[in-house]
């Protein structure tokens, strides 16, 4: 489904897992844990289950013949109508019905996700009240208790009814409890339970968004067997780490905590060339540029920033868990490989494509190819090589020439006419993380062959993607 018709319904909420183990026999413990999960599943199917649409007055009792408030919300209400009830920062008056935003592209993206909260009613209507009765039994036993962080998503058509969407969510909740039970039993050691951790991954079309349950706290390095099984299950090649935690899907209505912009090129319109095709960076990167991180590198740090953007790509695709290196860490890496003297650390000296290649190998164990261009006018003839790089490797390219460095994120190239445009991410930007300014002013934008100094030489560093799960 296209993004215009697709809605992501996401429900989150805790379920308390509590069970009493009277002995440490493994088979008996497994039976008790399984019975506890059966009880939790019955809660999801009980009349006490309540789903509330976040930041709205909408409450739904899906197992009470689909009762909902306000009364305007009926089983046949289209899911897209829920947006009218969701309150924004501009209007916080409780219960007031809001008008859907129109016109802004960013708002449309945010509203593709409808967040719901899973709750349980603790009181019931009607029935006689009675005093509680307490009994006391003295015996040795083990009490296991944890909170299961349920987190389910379903992708539906915006025209689908709320009743049908909620039915899909309830089915997903039951399935997730089943997966959590498997993880808890498989990873149980003695009396120690590992909390199941649901994670969402966006796989290549047409597979879409899928949810996987991992044991929390277990590093990716110990989950390789599980990831291989998932690659086989979803018929994915073994040369891309689709199911590492770094690849978890980032929901469009959640800001990144580190403050860096991701993939600003997605806001751009592709250039049109006669019989031309567009070849782009694959995956997610962060935009690193002058003056970030309380670091004044204006005038000398462009290659460092381009390298940081490349490192962010490898981190966010799950190839490394190492944080994006600072300027000093980059300089120290060059000292460690014998490329620079100790005095280089803390200096304001430039680096180029060869140094970027050395740092990627030293810090990330990533190899790179170097493309030498004797003068800028020759870059126009590199369309086939650049297009092949983005098709096969998909990594950002650092290009340095003279005293300037840039990041190439893609090319639009016509095999028949030779026309070419370069998608450039400019590290020389010194402003705030304002997507509109960055795209309107060309700090991230499509450039023609005249963007390069026609008589300067250029070196391009083309990082090679490791072929790993």
Secondary structure, 3 states (H helix, E strand, C coil): CCCCCEEEEEEEEEEEEEEEECCCCHHHHHHHHHHHHHHHHHHHCCCCEEEEECCCCCEEECCCCCEEECCCCCCCCEHHHHHHHCCECCECCCCCCCCCCCCCHHHHHHCCEEEEEEEECCCCCCCCCCCCCCCCCCCCCEEEEEEEEEEEEEEEECCCEHHHHHHHHHHHHHHHHHHHHHHHHHCCECCECCCEEEEEEEECCCCEEEEEEEECCCCHHHCHHHHHHHHHHCCCCCCCCCCCHHHECCCCCCCCCCCCCECHHHHCCCCCCCCEEEEECCCCCECCCCCHHHCCCCCCCHHHHHHHHHHHHHHHCCCCCCCCCCHHHHHHHHHHCCCCCHHHCCCCCCCCHHHHHHHHHHHHCCCEEEEEECCHHHHHHCHHHHHHHHHHCCCCEEEEECCEEEEEEEEEEECCCCCEEEEEECCCCCCCCCHHHHHHCCCEEEECHHHCCCCCCEEEEEECCCCCC
